[in-house]
């Protein structure tokens, strides 16, 4: 068994802390280690360092290697261009060169998990299901009709002794009314974006649903890691469209009965926004106010403060996000944190790349 850690995200919704040079997986947002370091540490009960591969932007290879000195240098793979999760997983699979019969764990580098042992247990169960020839995803019980997640309609369980079940269908980021209906039904889970499969099963799915990507994998395997390989791989990747695992592979596989789901109950969050981080840390720490850096408060509730050396004082606030960096300050209502991505477009138009 081996793991592919997907570390290519930009994390734009976590501006101004997450920037192009310092994406969110490299930041200490939920403790004394970065999200990337925490992700790799959670895999330790399952895998040796030599069995963990990280695929990240070519620009972040050096920083990633510095954060993960326990991994062999060659296990940190540079992605020449961002083409979404499907292409990244295929590229990493081709470059890792592992036995196609092995089970691969494909995990995002920028998620928060409060309970590591429960996370490991879910991955072990998913690996057992994957050994039977299924593409497996982990699903989280919804705590509300969120529209930022994909939804999994859970089908028949494989066996009474196992929580694993067939996936009947995926719905990618439904509107609010559809999300409410799904949550009310009780037979839908959020798609955590964590996948488990045998190498050859993944390859067969790519060949069936994304044949051009399969050809690209063949080319990358022939190129290998000989001198100058990055330039050649860039040429291969450049010709590909962006392909998500969820929509490009999982959805059609589910339609043909090849997808399975294992529930994940481990205090999971994808930390897709500052409000999501506030919710995850508040639940994990049992606090209404979560703060880092120098901070003093008087009577505030449901507030997140990400500060530094400068003293931040909060008085009587509710449902507010404050992020203080040397060159930019963010103050926003927690329920409007998703709008930051749009605000960045305005900042870019006004100031160029200075604050990005």
LUMGU-230678 format. One record per residue (C-alpha): z, x, y. Coordinates in steps of 0.02 Angstrom, whole numbers, plus 50000, padded with zeros to 5 digits. Last residue first. Layout:
# residues N
ZXY/...
//
This chain:
# residues 356
497944990951885/498744993752054/497445005352131/495984998352032/495144989752179/496264983652320/495734965852365/494604961252220/495754969852096/497284960852166/496364944152153/495874947551972/497664952951939/498274936052001/497254927751863/498154937851730/499824934151813/499574915451791/500464915251622/502114918851713/502074901451792/503544893851696/504624908851735/504384906851922/503804923351995/504384939252080/503334954752047/503594970852144/502324984952152/502275003652191/503895010752120/504134996451994/505204980652005/504944965951889/505834949751932/505564933851830/506414917651882/507044902351788/508594899751897/509254910252040/510974908952120/511084926952180/510094941652112/510344959752168/509134973552116/509724991352145/508305004052145/508355016051998/507365004751882/507124986251861/506554973251738/507544957651783/507364941851679/508244925851736/508774910451638/510314907751747/510994915951905/512794914751967/513034931452051/512054946151986/512014965052003/510654976151932/510234994451910/508944995551770/508734982151636/509184963851643/509244948351533/510124932951601/510424918051488/511194928751352/511354926851163/510564944051136/509164938851017/508904921851098/508894928651275/507784943151219/506454931751146/506494919051288/506424932251424/505004941251333/504034924851320/504314921851507/503644939151544/502054934951449/501224937351279/502804944351203/502094940851029/503774933850978/504644933750809/506474929850775/506264933350589/505704917450505/503944921550445/503114908950330/501784915550209/500014909050230/498494909650116/496634910750153/495194910150028/494924891350018/493154890850088/493654883750258/495094896150261/493854910550245/492814903350388/494344902750502/495104919350447/493564930150474/492764928350645/493984916250724/495634924450678/495034942250647/494244942150819/492514949450845/491864957151007/490004960250988/489374976150903/488064988450966/489344998951058/490345001150898/488975011250813/488605021950965/490455025050990/490575030450809/489255043750840/490155050450993/491815050650902/491085059750751/490645075350849/491405086950720/491585077750552/492785063050541/491795051450428/489995047850480/489575039950313/491115028750322/490665023950500/488905018850445/489545007950303/490804999850420/489394996050543/488424987550404/489954976650368/490074972550553/488274966550550/488684955750399/490114946450484/490574931350373/490074936850198/490094955750216/491694955150317/492514943950186/491984955750046/492704970550142/494354961550167/494424957749980/493994976049943/495424982450049/496714970649974/497434959050104/498874956350227/498724949550404/499904948150552/499184938250699/500744927350707/499744911250681/500904897250735/501314885250595/500744867550560/501344854650433/502704846250536/501504833350608/502424833450775/501934851550805/500114847650772/500094832150882/500924841651025/499654855751007/498214843251015/498884835851177/499184853051254/497454860051216/497234870351059/497314889451052/496294893050894/496434879750759/496494886450583/496244876050425/496894871650252/497854887950226/498534888850048/500394891150028/501694904750008/503524899250009/503704904549826/504774896949687/503894880049696/502204888549665/500564889949760/501094878349899/499794865549952/499084866250128/499774872650292/498744869150448/498824885550544/498884885550734/498254898850855/499414902750998/499334901251188/499414882251191/501274880851151/501804863851084/503624868451049/504754878350934/503314881650814/503754888150639/502944905350624/501504909550507/501054925950421/499254928250363/498534931750192/496754935150133/496874930549951/496394940549796/497934939049687/498634955449756/498634947049926/499954934649864/501124948849814/500764957749978/501224941950075/502894941349984/503244959450030/502714956150210/503904941350221/505344951750151/504984965550277/505074953150422/506694945850354/507424963550347/506864967350527/507694952550612/507364951650799/505494954850792/504524958150953/502644960950950/501634974951031/500984985450886/500054971450797/500104972050606/498764973850473/499594977050305/498354983750178/498484981349989/497594994649889/496064990849781/494894998149911/495745015149891/496015022050066/494715029950180/495735027850340/494135028650443/493315013350364/494895002950368/495245008050548/493495002950602/493604986250511/495304982350586/494714987150761/493124976850741/494084961350692/495444964150822/494384964650979/492884975451027/493744988451136/492725004351142/492985021951074/494425016950960/495465032450925/496405033850760/498185040050742/498335044450558/497505061350587/499065067850674/500135064150522/501485051750573/503265057450610/502785062650787/502545044350835/502805043151023/501845059251057/500445053450942/500305037251040/500265046451206/498845057451143/497845043251069/497985032451225/496275035451304/495415033451135/496125015851131/497245013050982/497175012350793/498795017150706/498855021850521/500415021250414/500365027750235/500785045750282/502365039250367/503005032550200/502945013850176/503964998250139/505715001450205/504935011350350/503814997150411/505074991150540/505095008850615/503215007850647/503414991750745/504924998350840/503955013850893/502515003050954/503684991351050/504415006651133/506165012551091/507805010151186/507724991251180/506534976851208/505294982151342/505275000751307/503425002951346/502015010551241/501514993751164/501424986351340/499974996951402/500365012451507/498775019751582/497935002751600/499554995351665/501054986451590/502524986851711/501614977351849/500994967951749/501564960351584/500124947851575/498924962551569/499554968151399/498084979851369/498024978851180/497354993051071/498854996450961/498394987950797/499494995750663/498544997650500/499734998750354/499665005750177/500005000050000/
//
